[in-house]
Amino acid sequence: MTVAPPTGEPVQGVSGEWRVKVTAASGAPVADVDVSLAAEGIAETITTVRTDGAGSARVVLTPKTEIASLGAAVQAPSGKPMMRRPARAVSQKIGVISRLAPVQGSAGIHAQPSGQLVLSKTISGDLEKKSVAGAILAVSDMDGKELAKVTMTHTPRELTLPAQPVVITEESAPEGLVAPIAPTTVRVEAGKSTKVAMSDHVQVTLIKRDLVEQDKTLAGAEFHIYADAEREEMVWVATTGDDGTAVITSGLSAGTYWVVETKAPDGYALNTVARQLVVPAESRPVELTLFNAKPVQRGTHKTPVTAITAGRTGT
């Protein structure tokens, strides 16, 4: 806040009516916040006023209020200090104030109002929207400055933050879950509660093994994963690596899927049976083991095995 004395016969002290104004850094008025006025360097508060819808408040100072300068503290509606900033020094020889003195433009008190950010963590596809614990979330402003970091529990976490856009990044997912690749951007509204429900996918791994030598894993098997039994909605394409596994790197939402082999490992027959894959809404990894057999030798010809129903789902 900057107070500017009007012209008049110099006297000792400040008296009369003043109007203080609280604005955000953007220049917008800040309504319904408390402004406490005190003599600079003195802890005792002279008076406290609340700003109106235009972000201003009327202050009456008596002739007994003898101060050389003013200080002001802006309080959020919750009562927590938002900012404290001393007023510009005012000469001891200032005139008696008999009219409202405006605060001058951008020289006013700049207070950044706050709001609540309520975070919850669930599993994608969970119809019950149960909260899961263990995720570590970092909240930053748009310039990358970290404002808060929380470890999620089985209940939502509430943060009081400056009213502004913020970026929420999941730094670590709970065991068995996969964090989103992209961060979430939301705006914290002044005096309001902004709820953000973030969800993780379940970690899913496909394992390909030899039907006879089941300790032997097989590389090079390719799969299409569908979200429907009619195989119309394909959600992922996977290929087993040298260790015989294919990790669904983004994870899958809770639900039921169908896995279809489209290419067999070298030297093995294609397994054409669609396998059902059930992904529960739980924070634990899901594994599906599938098997291939080598073509059956019949005389001089090799007869491919086109249907192998053996397999198992592990967790």
GIBELWO-V331403 format. One record per residue. N is the residue number from 1. RES is the residue in one small letter. SS is DSSP state (helix for helix, strand for strand, loop for the rest). PHI is phi in whole degrees, 0 to 359 (999 if undefined). BURIAL is 1 if it has 16 or more other ideal C-beta (glycine too) atoms within 10 Angstrom, else 0. Layout:
n=N res=RES ss=SS phi=PHI burial=BURIAL
n=N res=RES ss=SS phi=PHI burial=BURIAL
This chain:
n=1 res=m ss=loop phi=999 burial=1
n=2 res=t ss=loop phi=240 burial=1
n=3 res=v ss=loop phi=255 burial=1
n=4 res=a ss=loop phi=241 burial=0
n=5 res=p ss=loop phi=289 burial=1
n=6 res=p ss=loop phi=281 burial=0
n=7 res=t ss=loop phi=283 burial=0
n=8 res=g ss=loop phi=159 burial=0
n=9 res=e ss=loop phi=294 burial=0
n=10 res=p ss=strand phi=298 burial=0
n=11 res=v ss=strand phi=221 burial=0
n=12 res=q ss=strand phi=274 burial=0
n=13 res=g ss=loop phi=102 burial=0
n=14 res=v ss=loop phi=234 burial=1
n=15 res=s ss=loop phi=212 burial=1
n=16 res=g ss=strand phi=103 burial=1
n=17 res=e ss=strand phi=257 burial=0
n=18 res=w ss=strand phi=233 burial=1
n=19 res=r ss=strand phi=236 burial=0
n=20 res=v ss=strand phi=256 burial=1
n=21 res=k ss=strand phi=227 burial=1
n=22 res=v ss=strand phi=246 burial=1
n=23 res=t ss=strand phi=232 burial=1
n=24 res=a ss=loop phi=285 burial=1
n=25 res=a ss=loop phi=301 burial=0
n=26 res=s ss=loop phi=283 burial=0
n=27 res=g ss=loop phi=99 burial=0
n=28 res=a ss=loop phi=287 burial=0
n=29 res=p ss=strand phi=293 burial=0
n=30 res=v ss=loop phi=247 burial=1
n=31 res=a ss=loop phi=266 burial=1
n=32 res=d ss=loop phi=59 burial=0
n=33 res=v ss=loop phi=238 burial=1
n=34 res=d ss=strand phi=272 burial=1
n=35 res=v ss=strand phi=240 burial=1
n=36 res=s ss=strand phi=258 burial=1
n=37 res=l ss=strand phi=256 burial=1
n=38 res=a ss=strand phi=212 burial=1
n=39 res=a ss=strand phi=293 burial=1
n=40 res=e ss=loop phi=299 burial=0
n=41 res=g ss=loop phi=88 burial=0
n=42 res=i ss=loop phi=243 burial=0
n=43 res=a ss=loop phi=286 burial=0
n=44 res=e ss=loop phi=293 burial=0
n=45 res=t ss=strand phi=279 burial=0
n=46 res=i ss=strand phi=284 burial=1
n=47 res=t ss=strand phi=199 burial=0
n=48 res=t ss=strand phi=231 burial=0
n=49 res=v ss=strand phi=230 burial=1
n=50 res=r ss=strand phi=246 burial=0
n=51 res=t ss=loop phi=287 burial=1
n=52 res=d ss=loop phi=270 burial=0
n=53 res=g ss=loop phi=298 burial=0
n=54 res=a ss=loop phi=267 burial=0
n=55 res=g ss=loop phi=79 burial=1
n=56 res=s ss=strand phi=239 burial=1
n=57 res=a ss=strand phi=209 burial=1
n=58 res=r ss=strand phi=267 burial=0
n=59 res=v ss=strand phi=235 burial=1
n=60 res=v ss=strand phi=247 burial=0
n=61 res=l ss=strand phi=248 burial=1
n=62 res=t ss=loop phi=274 burial=0
n=63 res=p ss=loop phi=300 burial=0
n=64 res=k ss=loop phi=285 burial=0
n=65 res=t ss=loop phi=278 burial=1
n=66 res=e ss=loop phi=259 burial=0
n=67 res=i ss=loop phi=223 burial=1
n=68 res=a ss=loop phi=268 burial=1
n=69 res=s ss=loop phi=202 burial=1
n=70 res=l ss=strand phi=246 burial=1
n=71 res=g ss=strand phi=235 burial=1
n=72 res=a ss=strand phi=221 burial=1
n=73 res=a ss=strand phi=237 burial=1
n=74 res=v ss=strand phi=264 burial=1
n=75 res=q ss=strand phi=248 burial=1
n=76 res=a ss=loop phi=288 burial=1
n=77 res=p ss=loop phi=305 burial=0
n=78 res=s ss=loop phi=285 burial=0
n=79 res=g ss=loop phi=98 burial=0
n=80 res=k ss=loop phi=276 burial=0
n=81 res=p ss=strand phi=300 burial=0
n=82 res=m ss=strand phi=263 burial=1
n=83 res=m ss=strand phi=193 burial=1
n=84 res=r ss=strand phi=231 burial=0
n=85 res=r ss=strand phi=212 burial=0
n=86 res=p ss=strand phi=291 burial=0
n=87 res=a ss=loop phi=285 burial=1
n=88 res=r ss=loop phi=295 burial=0
n=89 res=a ss=loop phi=303 burial=0
n=90 res=v ss=loop phi=246 burial=1
n=91 res=s ss=loop phi=302 burial=0
n=92 res=q ss=loop phi=295 burial=0
n=93 res=k ss=strand phi=265 burial=0
n=94 res=i ss=strand phi=232 burial=1
n=95 res=g ss=strand phi=283 burial=0
n=96 res=v ss=loop phi=291 burial=0
n=97 res=i ss=loop phi=270 burial=1
n=98 res=s ss=loop phi=239 burial=0
n=99 res=r ss=loop phi=215 burial=0
n=100 res=l ss=loop phi=291 burial=0
n=101 res=a ss=loop phi=254 burial=1
n=102 res=p ss=loop phi=285 burial=0
n=103 res=v ss=loop phi=283 burial=1
n=104 res=q ss=loop phi=271 burial=0
n=105 res=g ss=helix phi=38 burial=0
n=106 res=s ss=helix phi=286 burial=0
n=107 res=a ss=helix phi=276 burial=0
n=108 res=g ss=loop phi=285 burial=1
n=109 res=i ss=strand phi=292 burial=1
n=110 res=h ss=strand phi=254 burial=1
n=111 res=a ss=loop phi=236 burial=1
n=112 res=q ss=loop phi=265 burial=1
n=113 res=p ss=loop phi=295 burial=1
n=114 res=s ss=strand phi=240 burial=1
n=115 res=g ss=strand phi=211 burial=1
n=116 res=q ss=strand phi=255 burial=1
n=117 res=l ss=strand phi=248 burial=1
n=118 res=v ss=strand phi=253 burial=0
n=119 res=l ss=strand phi=254 burial=1
n=120 res=s ss=strand phi=223 burial=1
n=121 res=k ss=strand phi=234 burial=1
n=122 res=t ss=strand phi=230 burial=1
n=123 res=i ss=strand phi=260 burial=1
n=124 res=s ss=loop phi=303 burial=1
n=125 res=g ss=loop phi=91 burial=0
n=126 res=d ss=loop phi=282 burial=1
n=127 res=l ss=loop phi=293 burial=0
n=128 res=e ss=loop phi=275 burial=0
n=129 res=k ss=loop phi=55 burial=0
n=130 res=k ss=loop phi=290 burial=0
n=131 res=s ss=loop phi=284 burial=1
n=132 res=v ss=loop phi=242 burial=1
n=133 res=a ss=loop phi=256 burial=0
n=134 res=g ss=loop phi=109 burial=1
n=135 res=a ss=loop phi=288 burial=1
n=136 res=i ss=strand phi=252 burial=0
n=137 res=l ss=strand phi=246 burial=1
n=138 res=a ss=strand phi=247 burial=1
n=139 res=v ss=strand phi=245 burial=1
n=140 res=s ss=strand phi=230 burial=1
n=141 res=d ss=strand phi=278 burial=0
n=142 res=m ss=loop phi=289 burial=0
n=143 res=d ss=loop phi=267 burial=0
n=144 res=g ss=loop phi=91 burial=0
n=145 res=k ss=loop phi=284 burial=0
n=146 res=e ss=strand phi=288 burial=0
n=147 res=l ss=strand phi=259 burial=1
n=148 res=a ss=strand phi=196 burial=1
n=149 res=k ss=strand phi=218 burial=0
n=150 res=v ss=strand phi=227 burial=1
n=151 res=t ss=strand phi=258 burial=0
n=152 res=m ss=loop phi=288 burial=1
n=153 res=t ss=loop phi=241 burial=0
n=154 res=h ss=loop phi=280 burial=0
n=155 res=t ss=loop phi=233 burial=0
n=156 res=p ss=loop phi=301 burial=0
n=157 res=r ss=strand phi=252 burial=1
n=158 res=e ss=strand phi=251 burial=0
n=159 res=l ss=strand phi=238 burial=1
n=160 res=t ss=strand phi=261 burial=0
n=161 res=l ss=strand phi=227 burial=1
n=162 res=p ss=strand phi=301 burial=1
n=163 res=a ss=loop phi=288 burial=1
n=164 res=q ss=loop phi=184 burial=1
n=165 res=p ss=strand phi=292 burial=0
n=166 res=v ss=strand phi=226 burial=1
n=167 res=v ss=strand phi=246 burial=1
n=168 res=i ss=strand phi=251 burial=1
n=169 res=t ss=strand phi=240 burial=1
n=170 res=e ss=strand phi=272 burial=1
n=171 res=e ss=strand phi=280 burial=0
n=172 res=s ss=strand phi=210 burial=0
n=173 res=a ss=loop phi=267 burial=1
n=174 res=p ss=loop phi=298 burial=1
n=175 res=e ss=loop phi=302 burial=0
n=176 res=g ss=loop phi=90 burial=1
n=177 res=l ss=strand phi=241 burial=1
n=178 res=v ss=strand phi=240 burial=1
n=179 res=a ss=loop phi=287 burial=1
n=180 res=p ss=loop phi=299 burial=1
n=181 res=i ss=loop phi=288 burial=0
n=182 res=a ss=loop phi=268 burial=0
n=183 res=p ss=loop phi=288 burial=1
n=184 res=t ss=strand phi=251 burial=1
n=185 res=t ss=strand phi=247 burial=0
n=186 res=v ss=strand phi=222 burial=0
n=187 res=r ss=strand phi=250 burial=0
n=188 res=v ss=loop phi=277 burial=1
n=189 res=e ss=loop phi=269 burial=0
n=190 res=a ss=loop phi=298 burial=1
n=191 res=g ss=loop phi=70 burial=1
n=192 res=k ss=loop phi=237 burial=0
n=193 res=s ss=strand phi=253 burial=0
n=194 res=t ss=strand phi=258 burial=1
n=195 res=k ss=strand phi=261 burial=0
n=196 res=v ss=strand phi=231 burial=1
n=197 res=a ss=strand phi=256 burial=0
n=198 res=m ss=strand phi=257 burial=1
n=199 res=s ss=strand phi=232 burial=1
n=200 res=d ss=strand phi=249 burial=1
n=201 res=h ss=strand phi=272 burial=1
n=202 res=v ss=strand phi=274 burial=1
n=203 res=q ss=strand phi=288 burial=1
n=204 res=v ss=strand phi=232 burial=1
n=205 res=t ss=strand phi=229 burial=1
n=206 res=l ss=strand phi=261 burial=1
n=207 res=i ss=strand phi=236 burial=1
n=208 res=k ss=strand phi=249 burial=1
n=209 res=r ss=strand phi=227 burial=1
n=210 res=d ss=strand phi=287 burial=1
n=211 res=l ss=loop phi=296 burial=1
n=212 res=v ss=loop phi=271 burial=0
n=213 res=e ss=loop phi=267 burial=0
n=214 res=q ss=loop phi=288 burial=0
n=215 res=d ss=loop phi=280 burial=0
n=216 res=k ss=loop phi=268 burial=0
n=217 res=t ss=strand phi=268 burial=1
n=218 res=l ss=loop phi=236 burial=1
n=219 res=a ss=loop phi=267 burial=0
n=220 res=g ss=loop phi=88 burial=1
n=221 res=a ss=loop phi=283 burial=1
n=222 res=e ss=strand phi=246 burial=1
n=223 res=f ss=strand phi=227 burial=1
n=224 res=h ss=strand phi=248 burial=1
n=225 res=i ss=strand phi=248 burial=1
n=226 res=y ss=strand phi=244 burial=1
n=227 res=a ss=loop phi=268 burial=1
n=228 res=d ss=loop phi=217 burial=0
n=229 res=a ss=loop phi=293 burial=0
n=230 res=e ss=loop phi=281 burial=0
n=231 res=r ss=loop phi=60 burial=0
n=232 res=e ss=loop phi=257 burial=0
n=233 res=e ss=loop phi=248 burial=0
n=234 res=m ss=strand phi=275 burial=0
n=235 res=v ss=strand phi=247 burial=0
n=236 res=w ss=strand phi=197 burial=1
n=237 res=v ss=strand phi=240 burial=0
n=238 res=a ss=strand phi=228 burial=1
n=239 res=t ss=strand phi=227 burial=0
n=240 res=t ss=loop phi=288 burial=1
n=241 res=g ss=loop phi=269 burial=0
n=242 res=d ss=loop phi=299 burial=0
n=243 res=d ss=loop phi=271 burial=0
n=244 res=g ss=loop phi=79 burial=1
n=245 res=t ss=strand phi=244 burial=1
n=246 res=a ss=strand phi=229 burial=1
n=247 res=v ss=strand phi=266 burial=1
n=248 res=i ss=strand phi=282 burial=1
n=249 res=t ss=strand phi=299 burial=0
n=250 res=s ss=strand phi=269 burial=0
n=251 res=g ss=strand phi=73 burial=1
n=252 res=l ss=strand phi=229 burial=1
n=253 res=s ss=loop phi=292 burial=1
n=254 res=a ss=loop phi=300 burial=1
n=255 res=g ss=strand phi=156 burial=1
n=256 res=t ss=strand phi=246 burial=0
n=257 res=y ss=strand phi=231 burial=1
n=258 res=w ss=strand phi=233 burial=1
n=259 res=v ss=strand phi=253 burial=1
n=260 res=v ss=strand phi=237 burial=1
n=261 res=e ss=strand phi=281 burial=1
n=262 res=t ss=strand phi=250 burial=0
n=263 res=k ss=strand phi=211 burial=0
n=264 res=a ss=loop phi=274 burial=1
n=265 res=p ss=loop phi=299 burial=1
n=266 res=d ss=loop phi=304 burial=0
n=267 res=g ss=loop phi=85 burial=0
n=268 res=y ss=loop phi=236 burial=1
n=269 res=a ss=loop phi=278 burial=1
n=270 res=l ss=loop phi=292 burial=1
n=271 res=n ss=loop phi=267 burial=1
n=272 res=t ss=loop phi=269 burial=0
n=273 res=v ss=loop phi=281 burial=0
n=274 res=a ss=loop phi=286 burial=0
n=275 res=r ss=strand phi=260 burial=1
n=276 res=q ss=strand phi=278 burial=0
n=277 res=l ss=strand phi=238 burial=1
n=278 res=v ss=strand phi=258 burial=0
n=279 res=v ss=strand phi=251 burial=1
n=280 res=p ss=loop phi=283 burial=0
n=281 res=a ss=loop phi=277 burial=1
n=282 res=e ss=loop phi=223 burial=1
n=283 res=s ss=loop phi=274 burial=1
n=284 res=r ss=loop phi=210 burial=0
n=285 res=p ss=loop phi=291 burial=1
n=286 res=v ss=strand phi=242 burial=1
n=287 res=e ss=strand phi=236 burial=0
n=288 res=l ss=strand phi=235 burial=1
n=289 res=t ss=strand phi=261 burial=1
n=290 res=l ss=strand phi=237 burial=1
n=291 res=f ss=strand phi=237 burial=1
n=292 res=n ss=strand phi=233 burial=1
n=293 res=a ss=loop phi=245 burial=1
n=294 res=k ss=loop phi=282 burial=1
n=295 res=p ss=loop phi=303 burial=1
n=296 res=v ss=strand phi=279 burial=0
n=297 res=q ss=strand phi=280 burial=0
n=298 res=r ss=strand phi=230 burial=0
n=299 res=g ss=loop phi=65 burial=0
n=300 res=t ss=loop phi=265 burial=0
n=301 res=h ss=strand phi=247 burial=0
n=302 res=k ss=strand phi=257 burial=0
n=303 res=t ss=strand phi=259 burial=0
n=304 res=p ss=loop phi=291 burial=0
n=305 res=v ss=loop phi=270 burial=1
n=306 res=t ss=loop phi=262 burial=0
n=307 res=a ss=loop phi=217 burial=0
n=308 res=i ss=loop phi=234 burial=1
n=309 res=t ss=loop phi=267 burial=0
n=310 res=a ss=loop phi=293 burial=0
n=311 res=g ss=strand phi=161 burial=1
n=312 res=r ss=strand phi=203 burial=0
n=313 res=t ss=strand phi=252 burial=0
n=314 res=g ss=strand phi=239 burial=0
n=315 res=t ss=loop phi=227 burial=0
